[in-house]
Amino acid sequence: MRRQAAHVFPRALRPLPGETLAGLLLRMSYRHEQPPQHIARLSGLLNPAQATPTLSAALLLGLGPDRCTALARSWHLEPQEAQALTLRTVFPNYAPLHTPYHGAARNITAIINDGWVLARTSRYCPACLAADGSAVENEYGGAWQNHWRLPIAFACLRHDRMLETVCPACGNLAHSPGRNPDLGHWLPGRLVPNPGVHLHPAQCRTHTGAIDRRPHPCGARLDMQGTTGTRPPADIIALQERLLAHARGHSADQLRSVESPATMDEYLTDLRLLMLLTAATWPRVAPLIPDFTHFDAVTEHFEQQLAILTLRDDPDNARKWTRFGIGLPTDVPACAALFVLADSITTGGWTGTIVEQLLTRTLPPTARPRLAALEPFCSPGMRDVLARHPQLIMHSRPGSRSAYPQKLTHEGLYEPRHIPQRLPEAWTAHLTGLDLDGLSPLLIHRDAAIRLVQMTDDTPYTRAGRYLGLSYPRAANTQGNITRWLRRTGQEAAYIQALARIAKQVAAQKVDYGLRREFLQGWTIPPAEWDAIVSKVQQRQAEPQRCSTQWDGSKQLGASLYAWARLTSSECRLHPVLQTPGTPTYKIRPLQHAWTLSHAHRNSPRAPALLWRELKRAVDAYTDRVAKQIDTEHAARQLKRSLAN
């Protein structure tokens, strides 16, 4: 069903600087004296085909092309202005806003529950919500700022005060849906709480009950607190400015963490890991940094959390027990203090010493796997520190040795079909820093391919190997050798980091090797194409060599094995033709020819070497055409399928 055409409002409002979509929707609602739900329906933000259309919090993150076009037309905006009301557009470098994060594809529920995006609530500055003297703001109020939705924003620099979080009347978080008094659970998050009620943009919309079966919001004004607020310390302001500048992509300075360059994603992961480690070992960090000036706010937060944990009979508190140390504090001073504490550890020059003091075997059992899950996405400096503490990764039961199972860390970022049987050289370059200690490179390349499949598909090791064309004995032998190598060398942390870097490259390229294996099942170079290849080689041969060269069937099969391995990025010996039962004698010479072709780049003036180099050049050109043909046909099929749907 096609969307209904959006209504064009004759009286629209221009977005205020830094305004978010929710704030502009509230101001439009107040101007037209209609509930936000009605304005959203007329503006194309709701799909009338849905049985129960709702204002999803996903609209905060981004607008699809259809919604963006409809909203821009309805509110007299340019498409770029409409997209600038969303968080992903304003903060492109803030990784928790995006769907792929820490090696997993997430939906809006996972983004909200993660806590590093304030999708269900909003911080606010009462002075910003109040009128600034202009005619528009005097009538419709100030702007709900987009950066208030990020936990890395702690203060309003314009009014030199810390941001607020709760309504002074009802005590609930601002812009939160509140609880259902009858059922006792939190109401689902929305772009705007209580969207069916018409209120001033600065009024609290938290659900406090129902009158005549209609939702009853709090209604208190958030811009009328009459207080000047708390003045933010200089170190909190400096950290906020640095983080927001990098999140917006406006900073040319290189972030550094643990004395090494870091991306914004890696730096935030370092902070996250240190916050979790601090919470899991509290108060062990306090004597390690005696000069830290914000311990009062951190101590108050953790004491409140620990007091809650004593009430184990309450189901809500039981959930908080399992999530202790994961979520960020809702109190702004405590949240800011935790960020500054973690940042001071990453930049203090003694990160290794503090981590070593905190990483003990007394960590809670739920903390260790969570720390291990963050470790591959930390900065290089932090990974080096953690690599010296293998107990972080090996969290098996006492007395047992871990079999080093691969975790499902990249689900949705790529598919098993994007993994070849043998990793290309550009990918294996990430493994060169490992100490193989007598391990065959072939085994680690096979194991890496199998683990890359497991990182995106929850399947057993041998089944993942079978998907790649490895028999059960080959896969089991590879797993056993890799397990013994990891136990002997203790390089699991470095190996996991290398696999994470390879997985990032896989997700960026996404070559459909599974399709190539399917197309080339049992394939050999057709006779006509082989004759053309031989003719090209003969044209470059001298007369004596042309007459003495034998073009028998073993050369054709050897060239086919080499071409198939190059097209599918596999091993010549894994060609399906060689997996058929029978005597192995006929396989030896073709495999030798395939090996010679793969090494024919070596410079040698001898005539046989020149022959193999010319044959390799001709076969390479042919395989490039076949690869392009397969990929083009696959793209055409996908396009045809999408048009049919």
C-alpha positions in Angstrom: 0.0 0.0 0.0 1.3 3.4 -1.0 1.8 6.1 1.6 -0.7 8.9 1.9 0.6 12.2 0.5 1.8 14.4 3.3 -0.1 17.6 4.2 1.6 20.8 3.5 1.3 23.1 6.5 0.7 26.8 5.5 2.3 27.9 8.7 5.6 26.1 9.5 8.4 26.8 11.9 12.0 27.0 11.0 14.3 24.6 13.0 16.2 26.4 15.8 20.0 25.8 15.9 20.7 22.3 17.2 17.1 21.3 17.5 16.1 17.7 17.4 13.1 16.2 15.5 11.1 15.6 18.7 11.5 19.3 19.8 10.4 20.7 16.4 7.4 18.3 16.4 6.4 19.6 19.8 6.6 23.2 18.7 4.7 22.5 15.5 2.0 20.7 17.6 1.7 23.7 20.0 1.5 26.2 17.1 -1.3 24.3 15.4 -3.0 23.4 18.6 -3.0 19.7 17.7 -1.5 16.7 19.5 1.9 15.6 18.2 0.5 12.3 16.9 -1.9 14.2 14.6 0.8 16.5 13.3 3.1 13.5 12.7 0.4 11.7 10.7 -0.2 14.7 8.5 3.6 15.1 8.0 4.2 11.6 6.8 6.1 10.4 9.9 3.4 7.7 10.5 2.4 5.0 8.1 -1.4 5.0 7.8 -1.3 1.4 6.7 -0.2 0.2 10.1 -2.9 -1.1 12.4 -1.6 0.9 15.3 0.7 3.6 14.0 3.1 4.9 16.7 5.8 7.5 16.9 8.8 5.2 17.1 12.0 6.4 18.8 13.8 5.2 15.7 12.8 8.5 14.0 15.4 10.1 16.3 18.2 8.2 14.6 17.4 8.7 11.0 14.7 9.3 8.4 14.2 7.0 5.3 14.1 8.7 1.9 10.3 8.6 1.7 9.8 10.1 5.2 12.5 12.6 4.7 10.9 13.9 1.4 7.4 13.9 2.9 8.6 15.8 6.0 10.6 18.3 4.1 7.6 19.1 1.8 5.2 19.3 4.7 7.3 21.6 6.9 8.8 23.7 4.0 12.3 22.4 4.7 15.2 21.3 2.5 15.9 17.5 2.7 19.2 18.3 4.3 17.4 20.3 6.9 15.0 17.5 7.7 17.9 15.0 8.0 19.8 17.4 10.3 17.0 16.9 12.8 18.2 13.3 13.4 21.1 12.2 15.5 22.9 10.0 13.0 23.3 12.9 10.6 24.5 15.4 13.3 26.8 12.9 15.0 28.1 10.6 12.2 31.2 9.5 14.3 29.3 8.4 17.4 29.2 4.7 16.9 26.5 3.7 19.4 24.0 5.5 17.2 24.6 3.2 14.3 23.2 -0.3 13.6 26.6 -2.1 13.4 28.3 -1.6 16.7 30.9 -3.8 18.4 30.6 -6.4 15.7 26.8 -6.9 15.9 23.9 -5.7 13.8 21.3 -4.1 16.2 17.8 -2.9 16.0 16.3 0.2 17.7 15.4 -1.9 20.8 19.1 -2.9 21.2 20.2 0.7 20.7 17.9 1.9 23.4 18.7 -0.8 25.9 22.4 -0.3 25.3 22.1 3.0 27.3 24.7 5.0 25.2 21.9 6.8 23.3 19.2 8.5 25.3 16.3 7.5 23.0 13.7 7.1 25.8 14.7 10.2 27.8 16.4 13.6 27.3 18.6 15.8 29.4 17.8 19.4 29.3 18.7 23.0 30.3 15.8 24.9 31.8 17.2 28.2 30.5 17.5 26.9 26.9 13.8 25.7 27.0 12.7 29.2 28.3 12.2 32.1 25.9 15.3 34.0 24.9 13.4 37.2 24.0 12.7 36.5 20.4 9.1 36.5 19.2 9.2 32.8 18.1 10.7 31.5 21.4 8.5 33.7 23.5 5.4 32.0 22.0 6.6 28.5 21.4 9.6 28.0 23.7 13.2 27.1 23.1 14.7 24.1 21.3 15.2 20.6 22.7 18.8 20.2 21.7 20.1 17.1 19.8 23.2 16.7 21.9 21.1 16.3 25.0 20.3 12.8 23.8 23.9 11.7 24.1 25.3 10.7 27.5 28.6 12.5 26.5 26.8 15.9 27.0 26.9 17.0 30.6 26.6 20.8 30.6 25.1 23.8 28.8 28.0 26.0 27.8 25.6 28.8 26.8 24.2 29.2 30.3 27.2 27.7 32.2 25.3 25.1 34.1 25.0 21.3 34.4 22.2 19.7 32.5 19.1 18.5 34.3 17.6 15.0 34.0 14.3 14.8 36.0 11.1 16.8 36.2 11.0 18.8 39.5 7.3 18.0 40.0 6.9 14.2 39.3 10.6 13.2 39.7 10.6 11.2 36.5 13.2 11.5 33.8 12.4 14.2 31.2 10.8 13.0 28.0 10.4 9.5 29.6 7.1 7.7 29.1 6.8 6.9 32.9 5.3 3.9 34.5 1.8 2.4 34.2 0.4 2.8 37.7 -1.9 -0.3 37.3 0.7 -2.7 35.9 3.8 -1.2 37.4 6.1 -1.5 34.3 7.6 1.1 32.2 5.6 2.3 29.2 7.2 1.8 25.8 9.5 4.5 24.6 8.3 6.9 21.9 9.7 9.8 19.9 7.3 11.9 22.1 5.7 10.6 25.3 1.9 10.8 25.4 1.7 11.9 21.7 -2.1 12.2 21.9 -2.0 15.1 24.3 -1.6 18.7 23.4 0.9 20.5 25.7 3.5 23.3 25.6 6.8 22.0 24.3 8.4 22.7 27.7 5.8 20.8 29.8 6.6 17.4 31.3 4.8 14.7 29.3 5.5 11.8 31.6 2.5 9.5 32.2 1.2 9.8 35.8 -2.1 8.0 35.5 -5.4 8.1 33.6 -8.5 10.2 34.0 -11.7 8.9 32.3 -9.5 6.3 30.6 -7.4 9.1 29.0 -3.7 9.4 29.6 -2.8 12.0 32.2 0.6 13.6 31.8 2.5 15.5 34.6 2.2 18.8 32.8 4.8 20.7 35.0 6.9 23.3 33.2 10.6 22.3 32.8 11.6 25.8 32.0 10.4 27.3 35.3 12.7 25.8 37.9 13.9 29.2 39.2 17.4 28.0 40.0 20.7 28.8 38.4 21.9 25.3 38.5 25.4 23.8 39.2 28.4 25.3 37.5 30.3 22.7 35.5 34.0 22.1 36.4 36.6 22.9 33.7 37.7 19.3 33.2 34.1 18.2 32.5 33.6 21.0 30.0 36.9 20.1 28.2 36.0 16.5 27.9 32.4 17.2 26.6 33.8 19.6 24.0 36.3 17.1 22.8 33.9 14.2 22.6 31.1 16.2 20.9 33.6 17.6 18.4 34.8 14.2 17.4 31.3 12.8 17.4 30.2 15.5 14.9 33.4 15.0 12.8 34.4 18.6 13.3 37.8 17.9 15.1 41.0 17.6 13.1 42.9 16.5 16.2 43.9 12.8 16.4 42.3 11.0 19.4 44.8 9.2 21.6 44.2 6.5 24.2 46.7 4.6 26.2 49.6 6.4 24.4 48.4 5.3 20.9 46.2 6.8 18.2 42.6 5.7 18.3 39.4 6.2 16.4 36.3 7.6 18.1 34.8 4.2 18.2 37.9 2.7 19.8 38.2 5.5 22.3 34.6 5.2 23.5 35.1 1.4 23.8 38.2 2.1 26.0 36.1 4.4 28.2 33.3 1.8 28.3 35.6 -1.0 29.3 37.2 1.0 32.1 33.8 2.1 33.4 32.7 -1.6 33.5 35.9 -2.6 35.2 35.5 0.2 37.7 32.0 -0.9 38.6 32.9 -4.5 38.8 35.8 -3.9 41.2 34.4 -0.9 43.2 35.9 0.7 45.3 39.3 -0.7 44.4 40.0 2.1 42.0 39.7 4.9 44.6 43.1 4.4 46.3 44.8 4.0 42.9 43.9 7.6 41.8 43.9 9.6 45.1 44.0 13.0 43.3 40.8 12.5 41.4 38.4 15.3 42.4 35.0 13.8 41.5 35.0 10.7 43.6 32.1 12.0 45.7 29.6 11.8 42.8 30.9 8.3 41.7 30.8 7.0 45.3 27.2 8.3 45.8 26.1 6.5 42.6 27.7 3.2 43.5 26.4 3.3 47.0 22.9 3.8 45.7 23.3 0.9 43.3 24.7 -1.4 46.0 21.9 -0.4 48.4 19.4 -1.5 45.6 21.2 -4.8 45.3 20.3 -5.7 48.8 16.6 -5.8 47.9 16.8 -9.1 46.0 13.1 -9.9 46.4 12.0 -7.1 44.1 12.0 -8.3 40.4 13.1 -4.9 39.2 16.1 -4.9 41.5 16.9 -8.4 40.5 17.2 -7.1 36.9 19.4 -4.3 38.1 21.6 -6.9 39.8 22.3 -8.5 36.5 22.9 -5.2 34.8 25.0 -3.6 37.5 27.9 -1.8 36.1 26.6 -1.9 32.5 24.3 1.1 32.3 25.4 4.7 32.7 24.1 6.7 35.7 21.0 8.8 34.9 22.4 11.5 37.3 24.4 13.9 35.2 27.2 14.7 37.7 27.8 11.0 38.4 27.8 10.2 34.7 30.2 13.0 34.0 32.5 11.9 36.8 32.6 8.4 35.5 33.6 9.6 32.0 36.3 11.9 33.4 37.6 9.1 35.6 37.9 6.7 32.6 39.4 9.4 30.4 42.0 10.3 33.1 43.0 6.6 33.2 43.4 6.4 29.4 45.5 9.6 29.2 47.4 9.3 32.5 50.3 7.2 31.3 49.7 4.5 34.0 46.8 2.6 32.4 48.6 -0.7 32.5 49.3 -0.4 36.3 45.7 0.4 37.1 44.3 -2.3 34.8 46.7 -4.8 36.3 45.5 -3.8 39.8 41.8 -4.2 38.9 42.1 -7.3 36.7 42.0 -10.0 39.4 40.3 -13.4 39.7 37.8 -11.8 42.1 35.9 -10.2 39.2 32.2 -11.1 39.2 31.5 -14.0 36.9 29.2 -11.9 34.6 31.9 -9.1 34.2 34.6 -11.2 32.7 32.8 -12.3 29.5 31.5 -8.7 29.0 35.0 -7.3 29.3 36.2 -10.0 26.8 33.5 -9.0 24.4 34.7 -5.4 24.4 38.4 -6.1 24.1 38.6 -6.7 20.3 37.2 -3.3 19.7 39.4 -1.3 22.0 42.3 1.0 20.8 45.6 -0.7 20.0 47.1 0.6 23.2 44.4 -0.8 25.4 44.5 -4.1 23.5 48.3 -4.3 24.2 47.5 -3.8 27.9 44.8 -6.4 28.0 46.9 -8.9 26.0 49.2 -9.1 29.1 46.3 -10.4 31.1 45.0 -13.6 29.4 42.7 -14.3 32.4 40.5 -11.6 30.9 39.7 -13.8 27.9 40.0 -17.3 29.4 37.0 -17.2 31.8 36.4 -21.0 31.9 35.7 -22.9 35.1 38.6 -23.6 37.5 40.5 -26.8 36.6 39.5 -26.9 32.9 41.2 -25.5 29.8 39.1 -23.5 27.4 38.7 -25.0 23.9 38.7 -21.4 22.6 35.3 -21.4 21.0 34.6 -18.6 18.6 31.9 -16.1 19.7 29.1 -14.8 17.5 30.3 -11.2 17.3 29.6 -10.1 13.7 26.0 -11.3 13.1 24.4 -9.2 10.4 27.5 -7.4 9.2 28.3 -10.0 6.6 27.2 -13.5 5.7 29.1 -16.9 5.5 28.9 -16.7 1.7 31.3 -13.8 1.9 34.1 -16.0 3.3 36.4 -17.9 1.0 38.0 -21.3 1.7 41.5 -19.7 1.8 41.9 -16.1 2.9 43.4 -13.6 0.3 46.8 -12.3 1.0 45.4 -8.9 1.8 43.5 -10.5 4.7 46.2 -12.8 6.0 48.5 -9.7 6.4 46.6 -9.2 9.7 47.9 -12.5 10.9 51.6 -11.9 10.2 52.3 -10.5 13.7 51.4 -13.8 15.4 54.1 -16.2 16.5 53.2 -19.4 14.7 55.8 -21.4 16.8 56.0 -24.3 14.3 52.3 -24.1 13.2 51.7 -24.5 9.5 50.4 -21.2 7.9 47.9 -23.3 6.0 46.2 -24.4 9.3 45.8 -20.9 10.7 44.4 -19.7 7.3 41.9 -22.5 7.4 41.0 -21.9 11.0 40.6 -18.1 10.4 38.2 -18.8 7.6 36.1 -21.2 9.7 36.0 -18.7 12.6 35.0 -15.9 10.3 32.0 -18.0 9.4 31.2 -18.7 13.0 31.5 -14.9 13.8 28.4 -14.3 11.7 26.6 -17.6 12.0 26.1 -19.7 15.2 27.2 -23.0 13.8 29.6 -25.8 15.1 33.2 -25.7 14.0 33.2 -28.7 11.7 29.9 -27.7 10.1 31.3 -24.3 9.3 34.3 -26.1 7.8 32.0 -28.3 5.7 30.3 -25.2 4.4 33.6 -24.0 3.1 34.4 -27.4 1.5 36.6 -28.9 4.2 35.9 -32.5 5.1 35.2 -33.4 8.8 38.8 -34.9 9.3 40.4 -31.8 7.8 38.3 -29.4 10.0 38.8 -31.5 13.2 42.5 -31.7 12.6 42.7 -27.9 12.1 40.8 -27.3 15.3 43.0 -29.6 17.3 46.2 -28.0 16.0 45.0 -24.5 16.6 43.8 -25.3 20.1 47.2 -26.8 21.0 48.9 -23.8 19.5 46.8 -21.3 21.5 47.4 -23.2 24.7 51.1 -23.3 24.0 51.7 -19.7 23.0 48.8 -17.9 24.9 48.1 -15.7 21.9 44.3 -15.9 21.9 43.8 -12.2 22.6 46.1 -11.2 19.7 44.4 -13.8 17.4 40.9 -12.5 18.3 42.1 -9.0 17.5 43.5 -10.1 14.1 40.2 -11.8 13.3 38.2 -8.7 14.2 40.3 -6.7 11.8 39.8 -9.3 9.0 36.1 -9.3 9.7 36.0 -5.5 9.3 37.6 -6.0 5.8 35.1 -8.7 4.9 32.2 -6.5 5.8 33.6 -3.7 3.7 34.2 -5.8 0.5 31.5 -8.5 0.6 32.6 -10.6 -2.4 30.1 -13.4 -2.8 32.6 -16.4 -2.7 29.7 -18.8 -1.9 28.1 -17.9 -5.2 31.4 -18.4 -7.0 31.7 -21.9 -5.4 28.2 -22.7 -6.5 28.7 -21.5 -10.1 32.0 -23.4 -10.4 31.0 -26.7 -8.8 33.0 -29.3 -10.7 34.1 -26.7 -13.2 37.1 -26.9 -15.5 38.3 -24.6 -18.3 36.1 -25.4 -21.3 38.0 -26.9 -24.3 37.4 -23.9 -26.6 38.7 -21.5 -23.9 41.7 -23.7 -23.3 42.5 -23.7 -27.0 42.4 -19.9 -26.9 44.7 -19.8 -23.9 47.2 -22.2 -25.5 47.1 -20.2 -28.8 48.0 -17.0 -26.8 50.9 -18.7 -25.1 52.2 -20.2 -28.4 52.2 -16.8 -30.0 54.8 -15.7 -27.5 56.9 -18.8 -27.7 60.0 -19.2 -29.9 59.7 -21.9 -32.6 61.8 -24.5 -30.9 59.9 -24.3 -27.6 56.5 -24.2 -29.5 57.3 -27.5 -31.1 58.6 -29.2 -28.0 55.8 -28.2 -25.6 53.4 -30.9 -24.7 49.8 -29.7 -24.1 48.3 -32.8 -22.6 45.2 -33.2 -20.4 47.2 -32.9 -17.1 48.2 -29.3 -18.0 44.6 -28.4 -18.8 43.4 -29.9 -15.5 46.3 -28.2 -13.6 45.4 -24.9 -15.1 41.7 -25.5 -14.2 42.7 -26.2 -10.6 44.7 -23.0 -10.5 42.0 -20.9 -12.1 39.3 -22.4 -9.8 41.4 -21.7 -6.7 42.0 -18.1 -7.9 38.3 -17.5 -8.7 37.0 -18.9 -5.4 40.1 -18.0 -3.3 40.6 -21.6 -2.3 43.2 -24.4 -2.2 43.8 -26.3 -5.5 43.5 -29.6 -3.6 40.0 -28.7 -2.5 38.6 -28.7 -6.1 35.5 -30.9 -6.2 37.0 -32.9 -9.1 39.7 -34.1 -6.8 37.3 -35.0 -4.0 35.7 -37.8 -6.1 36.6 -41.4 -5.0 39.1 -43.3 -7.0 42.9 -43.8 -7.3 44.9 -40.6 -6.5 47.5 -41.2 -9.2 45.8 -39.0 -11.8 45.7 -36.1 -9.3 49.4 -35.8 -8.7 50.6 -34.2 -12.0 47.7 -31.7 -12.3 48.4 -30.6 -8.7 52.0 -30.2 -9.5 51.1 -28.1 -12.6 48.7 -26.0 -10.4 51.5 -25.4 -7.9 53.9 -24.4 -10.6 51.4 -21.9 -12.0 50.8 -20.3 -8.6 54.6 -19.8 -8.2 55.3 -18.8 -11.9 55.9 -15.2 -10.9 59.5 -16.0 -9.9 62.0 -14.6 -12.2 64.0 -17.2 -14.1 65.5 -16.9 -17.7 65.0 -20.7 -18.3 62.6 -21.6 -21.1 60.2 -23.7 -18.9 59.9 -20.9 -16.4 59.0 -18.5 -19.3 56.4 -21.0 -20.5 54.7 -21.1 -17.1 54.8 -17.4 -16.7 53.1 -16.8 -20.0 50.5 -19.5 -19.2 49.9 -17.9 -15.8 49.4 -14.5 -17.5 46.9 -15.9 -20.0 44.9 -17.9 -17.3 44.8 -14.9 -15.0 43.3 -12.7 -17.7 40.7 -15.4 -18.4 39.8 -15.8 -14.7 39.4 -12.1 -14.3 36.8 -12.2 -17.1 35.0 -15.2 -15.5 34.9 -13.5 -12.1 33.4 -10.3 -13.6 30.8 -12.3 -15.5 29.7 -14.2 -12.4 29.5 -11.1 -10.3 27.6 -9.2 -13.0 25.1 -12.0 -13.5 24.6 -12.2 -9.7 24.0 -8.4 -9.6 21.5 -8.7 -12.5 19.6 -11.5 -10.7 19.4 -9.4 -7.6 18.1 -6.4 -9.5 15.5 -8.5 -11.3 14.4 -10.0 -8.0 14.0 -6.6 -6.3 12.0 -5.3 -9.3 9.7 -8.3 -9.2 9.0 -7.7 -5.5 
